[in-house]
Amino acid sequence: MTDLRWLDEREERAWRALQFMQMRLEAELARQLANESGLSYSDYLVLVALTDRTEARVRLFELGEILGWEKSRLSHHVGRMADRGLVKKEKCDSDRRGAYVVLTKHGRQAIELAAPGHVSVVRRLFIDKLSSSELDVIATASERVLADMNASEFR
């Protein structure tokens, strides 16, 4: 690996700050969701992905791509959510091996109850700490990295 470029001080500072901020934010968001709604952070992410869709349903493989989860993790988690009545699986008529994940009435109620508390914590811990221009920089940088990862063959 002669082409290896170690991170310089500025790069390491940015990378480590991002890593630790993300870990702490996810931990706090998970704690708030569990305490106030009984949802896990992963449950919430699945429900958000479904409510972002007009029909509140998405192909299982697409959900995996949206969340960046491996097939096994996704299948097990969706199964547990289905057991709790938050989502249901429907067969795909055009692809007999495929399935849709569909938001249930119970799932919609759960996310509608959880969202206000979640947003409040997101605001308190992140949004309200940053200026408009800082938020724009974070959004632009994140969107660029995600677009490159989505376009890349490396996953």
Backbone torsions as a table, in degrees:
resi	resn	phi	psi	omega
1	MET	NA	66.3	-178.7
2	THR	-75.2	-17.2	-178.7
3	ASP	-88.9	3.2	-177.3
4	LEU	-64.4	126.5	176.5
5	ARG	-112.5	109.4	177.4
6	TRP	-66.7	155.3	178.2
7	LEU	-71.3	136.4	173.9
8	ASP	-81.2	178.5	-174.1
9	GLU	-59.3	-43.8	-179.6
10	ARG	-66.0	-44.3	179.6
11	GLU	-64.0	-43.5	179.7
12	GLU	-64.7	-40.7	178.5
13	ARG	-60.3	-46.6	-179.5
14	ALA	-64.6	-46.2	-177.2
15	TRP	-64.3	-47.3	-178.0
16	ARG	-67.4	-39.2	178.0
17	ALA	-61.7	-42.7	178.1
18	LEU	-62.5	-46.7	-179.8
19	GLN	-58.8	-51.3	-176.0
20	PHE	-69.6	-36.3	176.7
21	MET	-62.2	-46.2	-179.1
22	GLN	-61.6	-44.1	179.1
23	MET	-62.6	-45.1	-179.4
24	ARG	-66.9	-42.4	178.6
25	LEU	-61.2	-47.7	180.0
26	GLU	-60.9	-39.8	179.4
27	ALA	-64.6	-44.3	179.6
28	GLU	-67.2	-41.5	178.5
29	LEU	-65.0	-41.1	178.4
30	ALA	-63.1	-43.2	179.8
31	ARG	-62.5	-45.6	-179.6
32	GLN	-62.9	-45.4	-179.7
33	LEU	-62.1	-46.2	-179.4
34	ALA	-62.2	-44.0	-177.4
35	ASN	-69.0	-39.6	-172.5
36	GLU	-96.5	-23.7	-174.1
37	SER	-131.0	-14.2	-176.5
38	GLY	78.9	2.7	176.6
39	LEU	-89.5	147.6	170.6
40	SER	-85.0	165.5	176.9
41	TYR	-61.2	-38.7	178.1
42	SER	-65.3	-40.7	175.1
43	ASP	-55.8	-47.6	-176.4
44	TYR	-61.2	-43.1	179.5
45	LEU	-61.4	-41.6	177.8
46	VAL	-64.0	-46.0	-179.1
47	LEU	-64.0	-38.6	176.6
48	VAL	-62.6	-44.9	179.5
49	ALA	-59.2	-37.1	179.8
50	LEU	-74.2	-41.4	-178.9
51	THR	-72.7	-16.0	175.1
52	ASP	-73.8	-15.0	-179.7
53	ARG	-94.7	139.8	-179.7
54	THR	-55.7	-44.6	-177.6
55	GLU	-88.8	0.3	-178.6
56	ALA	55.3	39.2	176.4
57	ARG	-150.6	150.9	-178.4
58	VAL	-151.6	148.5	175.9
59	ARG	-62.6	143.2	-177.5
60	LEU	-56.4	-45.1	-178.7
61	PHE	-65.8	-34.7	177.7
62	GLU	-67.3	-39.0	177.4
63	LEU	-60.8	-41.4	176.3
64	GLY	-60.1	-40.5	178.2
65	GLU	-67.6	-42.1	179.5
66	ILE	-59.7	-46.1	-175.4
67	LEU	-86.0	-17.1	-177.2
68	GLY	73.2	28.8	-178.1
69	TRP	-99.2	149.5	173.3
70	GLU	-69.0	154.5	-177.2
71	LYS	-55.7	-43.0	-177.9
72	SER	-65.0	-47.0	179.5
73	ARG	-60.2	-45.3	-178.5
74	LEU	-61.6	-48.0	-178.0
75	SER	-60.0	-45.7	-179.9
76	HIS	-65.8	-42.7	-177.3
77	HIS	-68.1	-44.9	178.0
78	VAL	-61.6	-38.0	176.7
79	GLY	-60.7	-43.3	178.7
80	ARG	-66.2	-38.9	178.2
81	MET	-66.8	-37.3	177.8
82	ALA	-65.2	-39.8	177.6
83	ASP	-60.8	-29.1	179.9
84	ARG	-92.6	0.8	175.9
85	GLY	79.9	13.1	-179.6
86	LEU	-80.6	-32.7	178.5
87	VAL	-139.7	168.5	170.4
88	LYS	-138.2	157.4	176.8
89	LYS	-102.5	136.3	175.9
90	GLU	-125.1	141.7	176.9
91	LYS	-68.7	149.3	177.4
92	CYS	-95.3	119.3	-177.6
93	ASP	-63.7	-34.3	-176.7
94	SER	-83.6	-11.9	-179.4
95	ASP	-145.1	99.8	-172.5
96	ARG	-60.7	-23.6	178.4
97	ARG	-86.4	-16.5	-175.6
98	GLY	-88.1	165.2	178.9
99	ALA	-146.7	154.9	172.3
100	TYR	-102.8	148.7	168.1
101	VAL	-105.3	126.7	-173.1
102	VAL	-122.9	134.0	176.3
103	LEU	-70.7	132.1	176.8
104	THR	-93.8	170.9	176.1
105	LYS	-59.8	-43.4	178.3
106	HIS	-61.5	-41.0	178.3
107	GLY	-63.9	-41.5	177.9
108	ARG	-63.5	-43.2	177.7
109	GLN	-62.0	-40.5	-178.6
110	ALA	-63.1	-45.2	-178.9
111	ILE	-72.7	-33.6	177.5
112	GLU	-66.0	-33.4	176.1
113	LEU	-75.6	-35.0	-176.2
114	ALA	-80.7	-30.6	-171.5
115	ALA	-58.9	-44.7	-178.2
116	PRO	-59.5	-44.4	177.9
117	GLY	-65.2	-40.4	179.2
118	HIS	-62.3	-48.7	-179.7
119	VAL	-62.3	-38.2	178.5
120	SER	-59.8	-43.2	179.1
121	VAL	-69.8	-40.8	177.0
122	VAL	-58.4	-44.3	178.2
123	ARG	-62.4	-49.8	-175.7
124	ARG	-63.2	-42.3	-174.7
125	LEU	-87.8	-22.7	-171.4
126	PHE	-130.8	-66.7	-171.4
127	ILE	-57.0	-49.5	-175.2
128	ASP	-72.1	-9.1	178.8
129	LYS	-88.2	-10.5	-171.8
130	LEU	-119.9	152.3	175.8
131	SER	-81.0	168.7	177.3
132	SER	-59.7	-41.7	-179.0
133	SER	-69.0	-35.4	176.3
134	GLU	-65.7	-40.5	176.7
135	LEU	-62.1	-40.7	178.1
136	ASP	-63.0	-41.8	179.5
137	VAL	-64.0	-44.7	179.4
138	ILE	-62.1	-45.0	-179.9
139	ALA	-62.3	-46.4	-178.5
140	THR	-63.1	-46.6	-179.8
141	ALA	-64.0	-44.7	-179.5
142	SER	-63.7	-43.6	179.2
143	GLU	-63.1	-37.4	178.9
144	ARG	-65.9	-46.5	179.7
145	VAL	-63.4	-45.5	179.6
146	LEU	-63.7	-41.6	178.8
147	ALA	-61.6	-42.1	179.1
148	ASP	-65.3	-41.6	178.7
149	MET	-65.0	-40.5	179.3
150	ASN	-66.1	-33.8	-179.1
151	ALA	-82.8	-19.0	-175.0
152	SER	-79.3	151.6	173.1
153	GLU	-78.3	-21.4	178.6
154	PHE	-76.8	121.1	178.8
155	ARG	-135.1	NA	NA
